[in-house]
Amino acid sequence: MLGLAAAVMFFIAFLINAAEIDTNEVFASTNVMLLGLMLLALHVAGVGTSWRSGRARRR
C-alpha cells in the first residue's frame, strides 16, 4: 500500500513539475517527491506489513 502511495506522490510531483504549476513551498515538486521517496523507503523496509500472512493458518 505504501508503494502505491509513493507512486501517486511521484506522479503528482511529475505533474507539478511538467505543468510548471506555481505552488507554495510546502507543495513544491521537490517536497512531494521527497515524500514519495520516504513512503517508498518505508515500503521497502517492510513498515505496514502484518505479521500474519494471507494464507490459511495450519493446525
Secondary structure as UniProt FT lines:
FT   HELIX           2..18
FT   TURN            19..20
FT   HELIX           25..27
FT   HELIX           29..45
FT   TURN            46..48
//
